[in-house]
């Protein structure tokens, strides 16, 4: 069976940045299950997986516009440190959540000000992706209705989330 719309694919993946550093991987964890054709993974990655069979592998490089977008300077801004008094650990590299649920990275901490960055850490960068298809099966009607594999709710595809 090949990967096409309305099938569930189980994949292992590894994502590296431009310098070859592994930034995400599900090696040592359960394979990521996704329902093909429902935007559950990066669209460019889904395009590459279309038509593959179990046990096939691909290495691809995705440009920023195919992955996490261009780096946007407008998403980097400074706030008064008092506005973040509720944050227990406020140090460079910490990730905090805004009131509207957006993840922000602390870019700098000064005496009275904190610089926050709303860009994805991989925004503006090419990423190199290795993906191995482990299994492919027809989706159940319930999975198609939900738009994702039902088993997805109980699996972890890696320590940093899913691709």
C-alpha positions as CSV (number, residue, x, y, z in Angstrom):
1,X,0.0,0.0,0.0
2,X,1.3,3.5,-0.8
3,X,0.9,6.7,1.1
4,X,-2.1,8.7,-0.3
5,X,-5.0,10.6,1.1
6,X,-7.0,8.8,3.8
7,X,-4.2,6.4,4.8
8,X,-2.3,6.4,8.1
9,X,1.4,6.4,7.9
10,X,3.9,5.6,10.7
11,X,7.2,7.4,10.2
12,X,10.5,7.9,12.0
13,X,12.1,11.2,11.3
14,X,15.1,13.3,12.1
15,X,15.4,17.1,11.6
16,X,18.7,18.8,11.4
17,X,19.5,22.5,11.1
18,X,21.8,24.0,8.6
19,X,24.8,23.2,10.7
20,X,23.9,19.5,11.0
21,X,22.7,19.7,14.6
22,X,19.7,17.4,15.4
23,X,16.9,19.7,16.4
24,X,14.1,17.1,16.5
25,X,13.9,13.3,16.2
26,X,11.7,10.5,17.3
27,X,14.5,8.0,17.3
28,X,14.1,5.7,20.4
29,X,10.4,6.6,20.6
30,X,7.3,5.3,18.8
31,X,6.9,6.2,15.2
32,X,4.8,9.3,14.4
33,X,1.4,8.4,13.1
34,X,-0.3,10.9,10.8
35,X,-3.3,10.9,8.6
36,X,-2.1,11.7,5.1
37,X,-3.9,14.6,3.3
38,X,-5.1,16.4,6.4
39,X,-2.2,18.9,7.1
40,X,-1.0,17.0,10.2
41,X,2.6,17.5,9.1
42,X,4.5,20.1,7.1
43,X,2.9,20.3,3.7
44,X,6.2,20.0,1.8
45,X,7.1,16.8,3.8
46,X,3.6,15.4,3.1
47,X,4.3,16.0,-0.6
48,X,7.5,14.0,-0.4
49,X,5.8,11.1,1.4
50,X,3.0,10.9,-1.2
51,X,3.3,7.6,-3.1
52,X,5.9,6.0,-0.8
53,X,5.6,2.4,0.6
54,X,6.5,1.0,4.0
55,X,10.3,0.8,4.5
56,X,11.1,3.6,2.0
57,X,13.3,6.5,3.1
58,X,13.9,10.0,1.9
59,X,16.4,12.8,2.7
60,X,15.2,16.2,1.8
61,X,16.1,19.8,2.4
62,X,13.2,22.2,3.1
63,X,13.6,25.9,2.5
64,X,12.1,28.3,5.1
65,X,9.0,28.9,3.0
66,X,8.4,25.1,2.9
67,X,8.9,24.7,6.7
68,X,8.7,27.3,9.4
69,X,8.6,30.5,7.4
70,X,10.8,33.5,7.0
71,X,12.4,35.2,10.0
72,X,10.2,38.2,10.9
73,X,11.9,41.0,12.8
74,X,8.5,42.4,13.7
75,X,8.0,39.4,16.0
76,X,11.0,40.4,18.1
77,X,10.1,43.1,20.7
78,X,11.0,44.4,24.1
79,X,8.6,44.5,27.1
80,X,8.9,45.8,30.6
81,X,10.2,43.1,32.9
82,X,7.3,43.8,35.3
83,X,4.9,42.5,32.7
84,X,6.5,39.1,33.1
85,X,6.5,39.0,36.9
86,X,4.4,35.9,36.8
87,X,7.1,33.9,35.0
88,X,9.1,31.9,37.5
89,X,12.3,31.4,35.3
90,X,13.1,34.3,33.1
91,X,16.4,33.7,31.4
92,X,17.8,33.8,27.9
93,X,16.5,30.8,25.9
94,X,13.4,30.2,28.1
95,X,10.2,29.6,26.3
96,X,7.1,31.3,27.7
97,X,3.5,31.5,26.6
98,X,1.7,34.7,25.8
99,X,-1.9,35.4,27.0
100,X,-3.1,34.4,23.5
101,X,-1.2,31.0,23.6
102,X,1.8,32.0,21.4
103,X,5.1,30.6,22.4
104,X,7.8,33.2,22.8
105,X,11.5,32.7,23.3
106,X,13.3,35.0,25.8
107,X,16.1,36.5,23.6
108,X,17.6,38.8,26.2
109,X,17.1,39.9,29.8
110,X,18.2,43.3,31.0
111,X,17.7,45.1,34.2
112,X,14.2,46.5,33.4
113,X,13.5,45.0,29.9
114,X,13.1,41.6,28.3
115,X,13.4,40.9,24.6
116,X,10.9,38.3,23.3
117,X,11.0,36.5,20.0
118,X,7.8,35.1,18.5
119,X,9.6,33.4,15.6
120,X,9.8,29.7,15.4
121,X,13.5,28.7,16.3
122,X,13.9,27.4,12.7
123,X,12.3,30.3,11.0
124,X,14.4,31.6,8.2
125,X,16.6,28.5,8.0
126,X,16.8,25.5,5.7
127,X,16.2,22.2,7.5
128,X,17.3,18.8,6.5
129,X,14.9,16.0,7.1
130,X,15.4,12.2,7.1
131,X,12.2,10.2,7.1
132,X,11.6,6.5,7.1
133,X,8.1,5.0,6.4
134,X,7.5,2.2,8.9
135,X,3.9,1.2,8.1
136,X,1.0,2.3,5.9
137,X,-2.6,1.4,6.4
138,X,-6.1,2.5,5.4
139,X,-7.6,5.0,7.9
140,X,-10.8,4.1,9.7
141,X,-13.9,6.1,9.2
142,X,-13.5,7.5,12.7
143,X,-10.0,8.7,11.9
144,X,-11.1,10.4,8.7
145,X,-13.9,12.1,10.6
146,X,-11.5,13.3,13.3
147,X,-8.8,14.3,10.8
148,X,-6.0,12.4,12.6
149,X,-5.2,8.8,13.7
150,X,-7.1,8.0,16.8
151,X,-4.0,6.3,18.3
152,X,-2.2,9.7,18.0
153,X,-3.8,10.9,21.2
154,X,-1.8,8.3,23.2
155,X,1.5,8.3,21.5
156,X,4.6,10.5,21.7
157,X,6.6,11.0,18.6
158,X,9.6,12.5,20.3
159,X,10.9,14.7,23.1
160,X,10.2,18.0,21.3
161,X,6.8,17.3,19.8
162,X,6.0,16.4,16.3
163,X,7.2,17.6,12.9
